[in-house]
Amino acid sequence: MNREELKRLWWSIPHNENKTPTYNIVVEMDKYPGRKGQGTVRIIADDKNGWSSSSHHCKNPMEFALNKMKDKCNDRLEYSERYDYSKYKLIIK
């Protein structure tokens, strides 16, 4: 089976339209001695349109995550719940 056949097979699989969407912002603090106070912020969205994830290394990850959650997507031309970070759940590891 080649790549094109796998791609067609993947897109032909029926996806659950009634999927419960999950939106998370995960903050994980670095444990290295030289990086105390720094960490990684992952923004994860999983809904009927698919799964997406982005990751950011920050010197102050809590401030970055809280500022993202204040962004209510008011300045965007098209509103999408996926980009309304105020509705995301904050998880701290």
C-alpha positions in Angstrom: 0.0 0.0 0.0 1.5 3.3 -1.0 1.2 6.7 0.6 -1.7 7.9 -1.7 -3.8 4.8 -0.9 -3.2 5.3 2.8 -4.3 8.9 2.5 -7.5 8.0 0.7 -8.2 5.3 3.2 -7.7 7.7 6.1 -10.0 10.4 4.7 -12.7 7.7 3.8 -13.0 6.6 7.5 -16.2 8.0 9.0 -15.5 10.5 11.8 -17.8 11.0 14.8 -19.7 14.2 14.3 -21.0 14.1 17.8 -17.6 14.1 19.4 -17.3 16.0 22.6 -14.8 18.8 21.9 -11.9 19.3 24.3 -9.8 22.4 24.5 -6.8 22.5 26.9 -3.9 24.7 27.7 -1.2 22.6 29.4 1.6 24.2 31.3 4.6 22.0 32.2 7.4 23.6 34.2 11.0 22.7 33.4 12.9 20.7 36.0 16.4 21.5 34.8 18.5 23.6 37.3 19.4 26.2 34.6 15.7 26.6 33.6 13.9 27.2 36.9 10.8 29.3 36.3 10.7 28.4 32.6 8.4 25.9 31.0 6.4 24.7 28.0 2.9 25.8 27.1 0.9 23.5 24.9 -2.4 24.6 23.3 -4.5 21.5 22.3 -7.8 21.5 20.5 -9.7 18.4 19.6 -13.2 18.7 18.0 -15.2 17.5 15.0 -12.9 19.5 12.7 -9.8 17.6 13.9 -7.0 17.8 16.3 -4.4 20.5 16.5 -1.6 21.3 18.9 1.0 24.1 19.3 3.8 24.3 21.8 5.7 27.3 23.1 8.8 27.4 25.4 8.5 30.4 27.7 10.5 32.1 30.4 7.3 32.8 32.3 4.8 30.1 31.1 2.1 30.9 33.6 1.9 34.6 32.5 1.9 33.4 28.9 -1.0 30.9 29.5 -3.1 33.4 31.5 -2.6 36.1 28.8 -3.7 33.6 26.1 -6.8 32.8 28.2 -7.7 36.5 28.3 -7.7 36.6 24.5 -11.5 36.4 23.6 -10.9 36.4 19.9 -12.7 39.8 19.5 -10.3 41.2 17.0 -10.5 38.4 14.5 -12.5 38.7 11.3 -14.1 35.2 11.7 -15.0 34.0 15.2 -14.1 30.4 15.9 -14.5 28.6 19.2 -11.2 27.0 18.6 -9.4 30.4 18.8 -11.4 31.6 21.8 -8.8 30.7 24.4 -10.9 32.0 27.3 -13.0 28.8 27.0 -10.0 26.5 27.3 -9.3 24.4 30.4 -5.9 25.2 32.1 -3.9 22.2 33.2 -0.7 22.6 35.2 1.8 19.7 35.4 
